């Protein structure tokens, strides 16, 4: 931890030197919530989000806050180590080309349904958003999505080739998040516990029908997001097998947008991790860099001050539109090509995911040495972006 701010109702503990003013204002809003517990933890990749900063960790008593989970419920990472060591450039190009043909990206979906890959449907109620979106979700499972989602083939410091995928719950998670945030706003307008509506942190009471419904749907979206990553991973493994003689091992599959009941400082609380991952003592995790930067397989240290959490990535220093407008296209491509990376920058519109739009991952990792130990460093070889 680098600094603590004590001017609000509860402290704000930060694992970074500087934070943009808008994100800091959001941290103050969190710290002044009447049901916020102990302190707010702000990870070193933090930047402004909707209501709560991405890279924020919030524990609450008695409530859950949809916007403190975010719109891509269950967004997260899967990484798997292959038995392969050195991969020839021609083989890599073939693999990346087959991945682009096989995995839908952006707004694209699979042409056929994958009902067998969907999570268990027992418990879905007719009025649930999950039920309404289920049919279309059967074609979205196994698809990457857009934004900062990616597939990478990487070279590990352990001498192995790795596969890494970053994706979430697609449209089903977006619909669930939007529905319950709107519902929470409506209920909060009638509630005795007042939260400034401008803070965009409307809550649902635990034990209420609305709170229970949200948690059920949120947890279904977590399982869908995990299934989504798993199906992509399986299809990519088949592409590898058809090109190289290799096996797969040491899979890690984690979320970084979710809420869960946990025990901290002797009390049961609802921990919201928005762009943050669990880092309990001995727990394996994944911290990706941006396109062109290193990623890391890590082991948690179980820091109580972070509610046993760590960053979910590098974190942005530029908004998407700002990056497209201000970054130098040729310079960003040069950064990637000098490293020999098969990158995904295809034109100016791709600059929103260029290296210059993100924080330096080495600084982010330095700032959270008290939260995780690095197990493997991963350098990108080929990238597919949403």
C-alpha positions in Angstrom: 0.0 0.0 0.0 1.3 3.4 -0.9 -1.1 6.0 0.7 -4.1 6.3 2.9 -6.7 9.1 2.7 -8.6 9.6 6.0 -10.8 12.7 5.2 -14.0 10.6 4.5 -16.3 8.5 6.7 -13.9 5.5 6.3 -10.3 5.5 5.0 -9.4 5.1 1.3 -6.3 2.9 0.9 -4.5 3.2 -2.4 -1.8 1.1 -4.1 -0.8 3.8 -6.5 0.9 7.3 -6.3 -1.5 9.2 -8.5 -5.1 8.8 -9.6 -7.2 10.8 -12.0 -9.5 13.3 -10.2 -12.7 11.7 -11.5 -11.7 8.3 -10.1 -10.7 9.9 -6.8 -14.1 11.5 -6.5 -15.7 8.1 -7.1 -13.5 6.7 -4.3 -14.7 9.4 -1.9 -18.3 8.6 -2.8 -17.7 4.9 -1.9 -16.0 5.8 1.4 -19.1 7.9 2.4 -21.6 5.2 1.7 -23.4 4.5 5.0 -23.0 0.7 4.6 -19.4 0.7 3.3 -17.2 -1.5 5.6 -13.8 -0.8 7.2 -12.1 1.0 4.2 -12.0 1.2 0.4 -9.1 -0.5 -1.4 -7.9 0.9 -4.6 -5.7 -1.2 -6.8 -2.7 0.1 -8.8 -4.5 -0.2 -12.2 -7.4 2.0 -11.0 -9.1 4.4 -13.4 -12.6 6.0 -13.7 -15.6 3.7 -14.3 -19.4 3.9 -13.9 -20.1 4.9 -10.3 -17.1 3.0 -8.9 -13.5 3.1 -10.2 -12.3 0.1 -12.2 -9.7 -1.4 -9.9 -11.8 -0.7 -6.8 -12.6 -3.1 -4.0 -15.6 -2.3 -1.8 -17.0 -4.3 1.2 -20.5 -3.6 2.3 -22.9 -4.6 5.1 -26.4 -5.6 4.2 -26.5 -4.5 0.6 -25.2 -5.3 -2.9 -24.5 -2.6 -5.5 -24.9 -3.6 -9.2 -22.7 -0.8 -10.4 -19.9 -1.9 -8.1 -19.8 -5.1 -10.1 -20.1 -3.5 -13.4 -21.8 -4.1 -16.8 -19.6 -7.0 -17.8 -20.4 -9.4 -15.0 -17.9 -12.2 -14.7 -15.4 -10.7 -17.0 -12.1 -12.4 -16.4 -9.2 -14.4 -17.6 -8.3 -18.0 -18.4 -4.7 -19.0 -18.9 -3.4 -22.5 -19.8 0.2 -23.7 -20.2 1.1 -25.9 -23.2 3.8 -28.5 -23.3 5.3 -26.7 -26.3 8.5 -24.7 -25.9 9.6 -22.8 -29.0 7.0 -22.1 -31.7 8.0 -21.3 -35.3 6.8 -18.1 -36.8 5.0 -19.9 -39.6 3.2 -22.1 -37.1 2.2 -19.1 -35.0 0.8 -17.3 -38.0 -1.2 -20.4 -38.9 -2.6 -20.7 -35.4 -3.5 -17.0 -35.1 -5.2 -17.2 -38.5 -7.3 -20.2 -37.5 -8.2 -18.6 -34.2 -9.6 -15.5 -36.1 -11.6 -17.9 -38.3 -12.9 -19.9 -35.4 -13.6 -17.4 -32.5 -16.2 -14.7 -33.2 -15.1 -11.2 -32.1 -16.8 -7.9 -31.5 -20.6 -8.1 -32.1 -20.3 -11.4 -34.0 -21.9 -14.6 -32.6 -21.5 -18.3 -33.4 -23.8 -19.4 -36.2 -25.0 -22.4 -34.3 -26.1 -22.8 -30.6 -24.0 -24.4 -28.0 -26.7 -25.5 -25.6 -24.4 -28.2 -24.1 -21.9 -25.5 -23.0 -24.4 -23.4 -21.1 -24.4 -23.4 -17.3 -27.1 -25.4 -15.4 -30.5 -23.8 -16.0 -32.1 -25.0 -12.8 -33.5 -22.1 -10.8 -34.1 -19.7 -13.7 -37.4 -18.0 -13.1 -39.7 -16.7 -15.9 -39.2 -13.1 -15.1 -35.4 -13.3 -14.9 -33.3 -11.4 -17.5 -31.3 -14.6 -17.9 -34.4 -16.5 -19.0 -35.2 -13.8 -21.5 -31.7 -13.7 -23.0 -31.0 -17.4 -22.8 -31.7 -18.4 -26.4 -29.4 -15.7 -27.9 -26.7 -16.5 -25.2 -26.5 -20.1 -26.6 -24.9 -18.5 -29.7 -22.8 -16.1 -27.8 -21.0 -18.7 -25.6 -17.6 -19.2 -27.1 -17.3 -15.7 -28.5 -14.7 -13.0 -27.5 -16.6 -9.8 -27.5 -15.1 -6.3 -28.1 -13.3 -3.6 -26.1 -10.3 -4.8 -24.2 -11.1 -8.5 -24.6 -8.3 -10.5 -26.2 -6.7 -13.8 -27.0 -2.9 -14.1 -26.8 -0.3 -16.7 -27.5 2.6 -16.0 -25.1 6.1 -17.1 -24.3 6.6 -17.9 -20.6 9.6 -17.3 -18.4 9.2 -21.0 -17.6 10.1 -21.8 -21.2 6.6 -22.9 -22.2 4.1 -21.5 -24.6 0.9 -20.2 -23.0 -2.6 -19.4 -24.2 -4.5 -16.5 -22.5 -8.1 -15.3 -23.0 -9.8 -12.3 -21.6 -13.6 -12.2 -21.9 -16.8 -12.0 -20.0 -20.6 -12.6 -20.0 -21.3 -10.9 -23.3 -24.8 -9.4 -23.8 -26.5 -11.5 -21.0 -24.3 -9.9 -18.3 -24.9 -6.4 -19.8 -28.6 -6.9 -19.7 -28.6 -8.2 -16.1 -26.4 -5.3 -14.9 -28.6 -2.7 -16.6 -31.9 -4.1 -15.3 -30.8 -4.3 -11.7 -29.1 -0.9 -11.6 -32.3 0.7 -12.9 -34.3 -1.3 -10.4 -32.0 -0.2 -7.6 -32.3 3.4 -8.6 -36.1 3.2 -8.4 -36.1 1.5 -5.0 -33.5 3.9 -3.6 -35.7 6.8 -4.4 -38.2 5.4 -2.0 -35.7 4.2 0.7 -34.9 5.7 4.1 -31.2 5.1 3.6 -30.3 7.9 1.1 -27.4 7.7 -1.4 -26.7 10.6 -3.7 -28.2 9.5 -7.0 -25.4 11.5 -8.8 -22.9 9.0 -7.4 -24.5 6.2 -9.5 -24.2 3.7 -6.6 -27.8 2.5 -6.1 -28.0 -0.6 -3.9 -30.3 -3.6 -3.3 -30.8 -4.9 0.2 -29.5 -8.4 1.0 -32.4 -10.7 1.8 -34.9 -8.7 -0.2 -36.5 -10.3 -3.3 -34.7 -7.8 -5.6 -31.3 -8.4 -3.9 -31.7 -12.2 -4.0 -32.8 -12.1 -7.6 -29.7 -10.0 -8.6 -27.3 -12.3 -6.8 -28.8 -15.3 -8.5 -28.6 -13.7 -11.9 -25.2 -12.3 -11.2 -23.9 -15.7 -10.2 -25.4 -17.3 -13.4 -23.6 -14.7 -15.4 -20.4 -15.6 -13.6 -20.9 -19.2 -14.6 -21.7 -18.2 -18.2 -18.6 -16.1 -18.4 -16.5 -19.0 -17.2 -18.2 -21.4 -19.7 -17.6 -18.8 -22.4 -13.8 -18.7 -21.7 -13.7 -22.5 -21.4 -15.4 -23.1 -24.8 -13.0 -20.7 -26.5 -10.0 -22.3 -24.8 -11.2 -25.8 -25.9 -11.5 -24.6 -29.5 -8.1 -23.0 -29.4 -6.5 -26.1 -28.0 -7.9 -28.0 -30.9 -6.3 -25.5 -33.3 -3.0 -26.1 -31.4 -3.3 -29.9 -31.6 -3.9 -29.7 -35.4 -0.7 -27.7 -35.8 1.6 -28.9 -33.1 2.1 -32.0 -31.0 1.4 -30.6 -27.6 -0.6 -31.2 -24.3 -2.1 -28.6 -21.9 -1.9 -28.2 -18.2 -2.0 -25.8 -15.2 -5.3 -24.0 -16.2 -6.3 -20.9 -14.2 -9.8 -19.4 -14.8 -10.8 -16.3 -12.7 -13.3 -13.5 -12.6 -12.6 -9.8 -12.0 -16.1 -8.3 -12.0 -18.3 -9.8 -9.2 -19.6 -9.6 -5.7 -19.3 -12.4 -3.1 -20.0 -12.9 0.6 -16.6 -13.3 2.4 -15.2 -12.9 5.9 -12.9 -10.1 6.6 -11.8 -8.5 9.8 -14.0 -11.0 11.7 -17.2 -10.1 9.9 -19.2 -11.4 6.9 -19.4 -8.8 4.3 -20.3 -8.5 0.6 -17.0 -7.8 -1.3 -17.4 -6.1 -4.6 -14.4 -6.4 -7.0 -14.7 -4.3 -10.0 -11.7 -4.7 -12.2 -9.9 -6.5 -9.3 -9.3 -10.2 -8.6 -9.1 -12.4 -5.5 -5.6 -12.9 -4.2 -6.0 -15.1 -1.1 -2.9 -16.6 0.4 -1.6 -19.2 -2.1 -4.3 -18.5 -4.7 -3.2 -18.6 -8.3 -4.2 -15.6 -10.4 -3.6 -13.8 -13.7 -2.7 -10.1 -14.2 -2.5 -9.3 -17.9 -0.7 -6.4 -19.5 -2.1 -4.6 -22.5 -1.4 -5.5 -26.1 2.4 -5.6 -26.4 3.2 -5.7 -22.6 4.0 -8.6 -20.4 1.4 -10.5 -18.4 1.8 -12.4 -15.2 0.8 -15.6 -13.5 0.8 -14.7 -9.8 0.2 -16.2 -6.4 -1.8 -14.3 -3.8 -0.4 -13.2 -0.4 -3.7 -12.8 1.3 -3.3 -9.2 2.3 -6.2 -8.2 4.7 -5.7 -4.5 3.8 -6.8 -5.2 0.1 -9.5 -7.6 1.2 -7.3 -10.3 -0.3 -7.3 -8.7 -3.7 -5.0 -7.5 -6.5 -5.2 -5.6 -9.8 -6.9 -7.1 -12.8 -4.5 -5.7 -15.4 -2.5 -2.6 -16.3 -5.3 -0.1 -16.3 -5.9 2.7 -18.7 -4.3 6.1 -18.9 -6.4 7.3 -21.8 -10.1 6.9 -22.6 -10.9 5.1 -25.9 -11.8 8.3 -27.9 -8.8 10.1 -26.4 -6.4 7.3 -27.5 -7.8 7.2 -31.0 -7.5 11.0 -31.3 -4.1 11.5 -29.8 -1.9 8.4 -30.2 0.5 8.1 -33.2 -0.6 5.1 -35.3 2.8 4.5 -36.8 4.6 4.8 -33.4 2.2 2.4 -31.7 2.6 -0.2 -34.5 6.4 0.3 -34.4 6.4 -0.5 -30.6 4.8 -3.9 -31.3 6.7 -4.8 -34.5 10.0 -4.1 -32.9 9.1 -6.8 -30.4 8.1 -9.2 -33.1 4.5 -9.4 -32.0 1.8 -10.4 -34.4 -0.5 -7.6 -33.2 -4.1 -6.5 -33.7 -3.7 -2.8 -34.7 -5.4 -2.5 -38.1 -5.9 1.3 -38.3 -6.6 4.4 -36.2 -9.7 2.9 -34.7 -7.6 0.2 -33.1 -5.6 2.8 -31.1 -8.1 2.5 -28.2 -6.3 -0.8 -27.4 -2.7 0.3 -28.3 0.1 0.1 -25.6 0.1 3.9 -25.2 -3.5 3.9 -23.9 -2.4 1.9 -20.9 -0.3 2.2 -17.7 3.1 0.6 -17.6 2.4 -2.9 -16.2 5.9 -3.1 -14.6 5.0 -0.1 -12.4 1.6 -1.6 -11.6 3.3 -4.9 -10.5 5.9 -3.0 -8.4 3.1 -1.2 -6.6 1.4 -4.5 -5.5 4.4 -6.5 -4.4 2.7 -6.8 -1.0 -0.4 -8.4 -2.6 1.1 -11.0 -5.0 4.2 -12.9 -5.9 5.0 -13.4 -9.6 5.2 -17.0 -10.6 5.6 -16.8 -14.4 6.2 -13.8 -16.7 4.5 -14.0 -20.1 5.6 -12.1 -23.2 3.1 -11.8 -26.1 3.8 -13.5 -29.4 0.5 -13.1 -31.2 -2.7 -11.1 -30.3 -6.3 -11.3 -31.4 -8.4 -8.3 -30.2 -12.2 -7.9 -30.0 
